Amino acid sequence: MSELPPFSNSPVTVTVKFVNSSTENSNNNYSLEFTNICYKLVTHVKFCVQLPNTAALEKYWNMNPVNGTDNKQFTLPDNVRLYPGQSFADAGITVAGGGGEPEIGQDRCKDVRELIW
């Protein structure tokens, strides 16, 4: 989970964590929760999904892939607005294969300067 104080020099103003997971037909389903931890409205969230080497992303919901990133960078839907303290927990991923839990956050992206949290 990426989480930094909202008043630091970091651009991170939204935390993301897995809120539940389940296994179905050898696939792991993960629900994601994004929470605004700053004092301003957040209207755009871009984040990265890093899978273990032996895993593959089977499907995702309520998140949009960023073109040219091979389904490694995503944004939340354009209509999502996170007010201070508000959460969005309707996004998720299904992962096939093993190797551990995927990682979600900004530190896995190639160009952190382009991230908007």
DAMO-V359839 format. One record per pair of residues at least 12 apart in sequence whose ideal C-beta (glycine too) atoms are under 7 Angstrom apart, sorted by sequence separation. I is the first residue (numbers start at 0). GAP is how many residues later the second one is. If there is no record, write none. Layout:
I;GAP
I;GAP
This chain:
2;12
17;12
18;12
62;12
75;12
1;13
17;13
62;13
63;13
0;14
1;14
17;14
18;14
56;14
0;15
61;15
75;15
0;16
15;16
16;16
15;17
15;18
13;20
14;20
45;20
13;21
13;22
14;22
12;23
13;23
48;23
12;24
47;24
12;25
47;25
48;25
45;27
46;27
13;28
61;28
62;28
12;29
45;29
61;29
44;30
60;30
5;31
13;31
15;31
26;31
43;31
44;31
60;31
5;32
59;32
5;33
59;33
58;35
56;36
57;36
72;36
57;37
42;38
56;38
57;38
40;40
41;40
54;40
55;40
54;41
55;41
33;42
40;42
54;42
53;43
54;43
39;44
48;44
50;44
53;44
54;44
38;45
53;45
35;46
37;46
52;46
35;47
51;47
54;47
33;48
35;48
51;48
35;49
35;50
50;51
34;52
49;52
33;53
48;53
49;53
32;54
33;54
48;55
32;56
46;57
47;57
30;58
46;58
47;58
49;58
31;59
46;59
31;60
47;60
30;61
47;61
29;62
28;63
29;63
28;65
29;65
26;67
27;67
13;68
26;68
26;69
45;69
18;70
25;70
45;70
29;72
31;72
43;72
44;72
41;75
15;88
15;89
11;94
1;103
13;103
1;104
10;104
12;104
1;105
11;105
10;106
